[in-house]
Amino acid sequence: MQPQAEAVVQRLKSKQLRVTPQRFAVYANLLARTDHPTAEQILSDLNRSAPTSSQATVYSALQALRNVGLAREVLLEEGVSRYDANVEPHHHFCCQRCGAIADIAWDTFSRIDLDNLPAGLQGKSYEVTVRGLCDRC
């Protein structure tokens, strides 16, 4: 087994997740990307060489990866779920022209004090989404 493949297997096993070919393929695809793909984009990638995955299988694998903390769902636009294997705290930049998405380091912005919210509101977490134009646009 290749070193990268072995790392994927070990990460899945470390979270007590059964290593199925589908979970392996979905997680390996996510780890290799930085564009925060949709489930449909992952499915298209996986079926490019040999169409063997179904939409239900990809969604099931993504759900399992989310449940054990190996992936997160990112909602950057209405009605579109994107997925990210970077589960460390970070923010996002979205280009309003081409749709490119980039991670922004957590410490880029000053910390938001969640204790200063209006009375009755209890903040647990936050992330910032910056919208604008990327360097290619």
N, C-alpha and C positions, 0 to 999 in steps of 0.2 A: 504494500500500500504506500502511496506517495506521502511525503511528510505533511503536506497541506491537508490531504484527505484524512490522515491519522489525527491531525489537530481537530478537524471537524467532528470526527467520531468521538474523540475524547471530550470535547465540549458538550456534545449531546449526552454522553454517558454521565458526565459530571453532574448533570441536572436530572439524572435518573430517567432520561427519556430514551425509549427504545429507538434504536438506530434502524430505521426502515429506509429503503432506497429513496422513497419520496421525500421524507424529512431531510435526509442527507442532501439530496439535490436542491431542495428549496433553501436550506440553510447555507450551503456552499454558494449558491447563486447570490443570496443576500450579502454574504461576507465579501464577495468579489465586487460589489457595487457601492457607489456613493451617491447614486441618483434618486434614492428613496422610491423604488419601483412600486407599482400597483400589483395586485395579485395577477391581473391579466398580463402585465408585462413579464412577470416571472414565468407564468404559464407559457407564454409565447417563446421565451428563451429556452425553457426546458423541452418544448416540443419541436424546436427548430431542427434538431438532428434526427430525433426519433419520436414521433408523436405517441407518447404513452401515458402522459399525465392528463388528468381531468381537472376542471375548475374546482370541483368539490375536494379533490385530493390536495390541491395547492392551498385552498382555504383551511382545510383541516390541519395541514402541516404548519401553516402560519399561526393558527390558533394555539397549537401545541407549543410552538416556539415562544409565543407571547406568554403563555401560562407559566412557563419555567424561567422567564426572564432573559431569553436569548435574542429576542426581537421585540420591537415595539411598533405599535401602530401610530402613524403620524398623520394628523388631520390638518392640512395646510390650505385646503380649498374645500368649499362646500360639496359634500356628497362624494368625495374621493378619499379613499383610505390608501395610504402609502405605508411602506414598511421599511424598517431600518434595523440593521444588526448592531449599530452603535447604540447601546443601551445606557451609556454614561450620560450624565446631564449635559445637555448642550442646547443651543438655540438654532434657528434656521433662517436662511435668506432665500427668498423666492423672487425670481426675476419676473416682472410683470409683462415682459415682451415675449421671451422664449420659453418661459416656464421652468428654467433651470433651478435646481434646489441645491443649496450648499449648507454644510454645517458651520456654525459659528461657535467658537470656544465658549464655555460657560462663563469664564472670568472676563469676557470682553466688556460686559456691562457691570455697572455698580449693582450690588446686591439690593434686591427689593425686600423691604421689611414687611413681611406678611402680618406682623402684629399691629400695623397702622391702618388696617382696613376699617371701613365704616362699622359701627356697632352692629353686632349680630352676625357678622361675616367671619368665618374662620378659614383662612387660606392654608392649604396643605403643600402646594407646589405651584410652580409656574415655569413657563418658558416663553421666550420672546420670538416672534416671527417678524423679520424685517422684510419689507417689500420695496422693490425698486428695480434698477437695471443692473444686470451683471456686466462684467468687463468685456464680454463679447458683443453686447448690445449697445 
